[in-house]
Amino acid sequence: MKSNKPLNGRRDFLKGAAITAAAATVAATVSKTVSADEKMNTTGSGYQKTKHVKTYYETARF
């Protein structure tokens, strides 16, 4: 005996909506990561391992 229910019900819609939301989140995250990598500071004026930093690492046991 076959059921006369529609093939695309509320559950299928909700599953599709959840998958679409997850895919959109991944796409947004990946695009932000790529754009952040393109704008990296390459001048060399950032983090430097100085005596002060080495002392901190020794006292913090890193």
Residue pairs with C-beta under 8 A, 6 or more apart in sequence:
none
